Amino acid sequence: MSRNLLIITALLTLACPAFRGDAIAMEKSSFSIAEGHNRNYFLVSDEALCHLVLTDRSNPRVLVNFPAGNSGIALWFSREEHEGPEISLVEGLEPATDKKGGTAASFSVSFGRGKAVLSDWVLDSVRQVRNYGDPQSEDFNSKKERYGEDHAVPPHWIKPEVLIINSRDGTVLSIERKTLDNGSYHLLLKFAGPVTVKELPSGKISMERADGSPLACKVTASVPFAPLAPFKRQSLFSPGLLAFRERLAGTEGAAMKSFDESLRNLLFLSSREKYCAGSWRFLTYFGRDTILSLLLMREALTAEAFSLGMESILDRLSDEGSVAHEEDIGSWAEFRYIEEALSRPSREAPVKREAYYDYKMIDDDFLFPLMAKAWLLDGSISLEVKRAFLEEKNARGEKNIVSMARNWDYVLGKALPLSGGKADYRNLIRTGRGEEVGDWRDSREGLGGGVYPGSVNIEMVAQCISSVDALAGSGLYPPSDLQAMARSRKCSSLAEFLSWEPRRRKQLVEAWHEAKSHFIVSLEAGEMRRRLRSYMDGALERAERAVLMRQPLGEGITLQDFLDKGSVPASLAKGIEFYALSLDEKGNAVPVMNSDFSFWLFLGEPDPGEIRSMLRILRLPYPVGLRSEAGIFVANPAYSPDKAHWVTLGRKAYHGTVVWSWQLSMLEMGLSVQIERYRNFKRNERLVEEMLPVLRDIRALREKAGALASSELWSYRVKGLSLVPSPYGAEEGSQDESNAVQLWSTVLPAVMMKEASVLGLGK
């Protein structure tokens, strides 16, 4: 990256923006989270929402991230003898003033030694920082190959201006980068005492104290985007949740701590404009994350907070009715705009847009009607409020009911080909042509090479159709009005569906219930043994293998007994059956055990036999099932004959043999929902008694994870004779790193409130 380096002597007062120390809002709060090599610091105030990340030694860096514009300022420092500086916070985050109406924050850091070398810097979108990664890692060149040159490093037209300002009072390093509309990113490092800052021949910047004492500086970072409007506590959290918290106060310290940490994290990620998916890496709107999180938190949020989440979805809907997965805003949108202009032969600039939206995901389209149903059929919300919402115009310039109808038409158009009866797999919902991702497992390898995701096709589509049917017949709008609107807006699939008799609509739902038959994987005990032995020998290290061989399978039989002695517990006498992760292009099941039945538990109405099959997988220990002392894994590739899955879906893979917080929460919430559902029928007492211990066990596993339960995901490590939770990304070779706060990892308070009702806790 080319840089202009100007060394100027000037007055410090000309370069230092003033602090807004006298205007800090009453809502201002701050907190920190230590996770692996990262120390995370958060600021919540009316003036700024900010996330600061400090990492030392392994990847010495300072990241300052703002949800305003999904923007960030990132600094990387050189390692010396494989060990970087010990970067630590001296003074915490405070709001600062940006005279151009942007967002700014300040803090002070120490480097733990007398010298540090600034090797790389990026002032840009968080998306660009994310792609840039660690410039000193072996993975950096592979990222260039994967993303392309401009995606691995900042685009060549971005040339920050660097100034070093010396005076008798100290030294200032200023880095500023302009945007197309004459806004600017600005970073200011102010050093006190005898500090020399200079450019090295390599283009890096050396910072050194003459007296050898630890180097420290005050940092002010500003970005050219107005701050978002955070929620006040009472406008975000429902009275029921706040009352539950009062009842929880004074109980077990760990539970109270986790509860409050989740509320704190959600306040950081929530604003009236949108809910951010996670920080620091996904500090902006994601459709699926918003829908799932708010569905799980429905009873914990105010009606207003939930409706604003729905509106954020409708604002970004495509003309066809597809839900936007992610938005490209701020400097990433600017990057897209320039890229588009440069790709035109005439170099003529396109019509500039405020944002670009990504519509490649498919699960969020089918989830949105379930979200709409949860709010619009809530009897505690008045009919007047609901109709006012439906009549309100969104950012698309049309009424919310019209945008909703577009979405219903879109999903029905995808679902109607199955109306003829038993499914041909080619009529199932698949990822877009040429796309490797489509559901929540949105890493390149997350679906194991499949294109028909199980998470979508197993019950989600059926529940989506049922939701549209319920909304159409709810009386919010007369059926004749909906039919007329569908026709006038050319929503042909919706119009056709509304014209059907109730029996025919039900038949479509039943056809989609049957779609899951394509995903069934059945293995008899002998085949199980063969595949497990191959996996244990070929995929696992000796220490891990030794721990797993001791796992009890029931009746005093261990995994080693099953593999080496041929002993078979009653639970495995008929082998094992589970639903595949996905289907490939030819309709073949990808035989990777997975946790995606959590959607079915939470959103659907499984029968007793189906629930017992899920309970079995949740009880059986990994690698036979999904349970481990680290938590419930989201994937278990032990039964796959494709050895590539052992790595691409292993414990270092983003969607592999790891634990995702929100999946644990959905399992807990789903079991609670089904317990409440079946408790009403005396003949199902035994089923309820089977679900209760599994619910308590998952709850205990989540509590055992401690602070990790509030993070995005975690992995495991071998400790003694156990697998114990370990921060994801902390281990060398990990596919990515976890977010310290993740939207769908903040749903714990709602889970705890539901469990208290189901398990009779706190009474």
Disulfide bonds with the S-S distance in Angstrom:
none
